[in-house]
Structure formats: structure tokens, C-alpha cells
Amino acid sequence: MDIYLELVDKQLKQEDDNPSIGIILCPSKDKKDVEFALNIFHKPIGVAEYKLTKELPEKLQGKLPSAKELSDKVFNIDNKLKKKR
């Protein structure tokens, strides 16, 4: 997680952006697992439980990008990073 956050901070973050944080999604928050997993991190990390559903809740529909939009965004970021090297 630290590596990804460092890449975001160095490559994508703008001067007026808030500090980057990592979010770890888990099927359940086990205190020991979280404690060991986060013991070595130096940047802020959030931990949250999640539940799988077959459909997006109505209140979130239209507010989240589609799978294709996410894929395109990742592809564009990857291309930008390759060009900077």
C-alpha cells in the first residue's frame, strides 16, 4: 500500500490536493489481521468491511463510474506514467 500511495503522491497528486490515504476493504475486520497488516505502513490507511451484492444500491446508481470508465482511467494513468519514464 505504501508503494501505491507514494506513486500517487509523486506522480498524480496536485499541490492543492489533500494527503493521499489508502483504503483496505476486507470481508471482516479482524483486529489482529489489521494490526499486523498495518504495522509497517507510514501513511494513513483506512480499513472497512464490505458486503457483496449483485446490484448497486439505488442511492449510488449514477454516482459511481462504470467498470469500463474505471478501466479507461487506469489505462490512461498507466500510459501517463510510462511516458514520464
C-alpha positions in Angstrom: 0.0 0.0 0.0 2.8 2.4 0.8 4.3 1.9 -2.7 1.0 2.8 -4.3 0.4 5.8 -2.1 3.9 7.0 -2.8 3.3 6.7 -6.6 0.1 8.7 -6.3 1.8 11.4 -4.2 4.8 11.7 -6.6 3.0 11.2 -10.0 -0.6 12.3 -9.7 -1.1 14.5 -6.6 -1.5 18.2 -7.2 -0.2 20.8 -4.8 -3.8 21.7 -3.6 -4.8 18.0 -3.1 -5.3 16.7 0.4 -2.9 14.0 1.7 -3.4 10.6 0.0 -4.8 7.8 2.1 -5.0 4.1 1.5 -8.2 2.1 1.9 -8.2 -1.6 2.6 -11.5 -3.4 2.0 -12.0 -6.6 3.9 -14.8 -9.1 4.2 -14.5 -8.6 8.0 -12.2 -6.6 10.3 -10.2 -8.9 12.4 -8.2 -6.8 14.9 -5.1 -9.0 14.8 -5.0 -9.2 10.9 -5.5 -5.4 10.6 -2.9 -4.7 13.3 -0.2 -6.9 11.6 -1.1 -5.7 8.1 -0.8 -2.0 9.0 2.1 -2.2 11.4 4.7 -1.3 8.7 2.7 1.5 7.0 3.8 5.1 7.3 0.9 6.8 5.6 -2.8 7.0 6.8 -4.7 3.8 6.0 -8.4 3.2 6.3 -9.9 -0.3 6.9 -13.6 -1.1 6.1 -15.8 -4.1 5.9 -17.7 -4.8 2.8 -20.7 -6.9 1.6 -21.1 -8.2 -1.9 -24.3 -7.5 -3.7 -25.5 -8.3 -7.2 -26.8 -4.8 -7.8 -25.6 -1.4 -6.8 -27.9 0.2 -4.2 -30.3 2.7 -5.8 -28.9 5.7 -3.9 -25.4 5.0 -5.5 -26.6 4.4 -9.1 -25.2 7.0 -11.4 -22.7 8.3 -8.8 -20.0 5.7 -9.4 -18.1 5.1 -12.6 -18.8 2.0 -14.7 -16.3 -0.8 -14.9 -15.3 0.5 -18.4 -14.8 4.0 -17.1 -12.5 2.7 -14.3 -10.6 0.6 -16.8 -10.1 3.5 -19.2 -8.9 5.7 -16.3 -6.4 3.1 -15.1 -5.2 2.7 -18.7 -4.8 6.4 -19.1 -2.8 6.8 -15.8 -0.6 3.9 -16.8 0.1 5.5 -20.2 1.0 8.8 -18.5 3.4 7.1 -16.1 5.1 5.2 -18.9 5.6 8.5 -20.8 7.2 10.1 -17.8 9.8 7.4 -17.5 
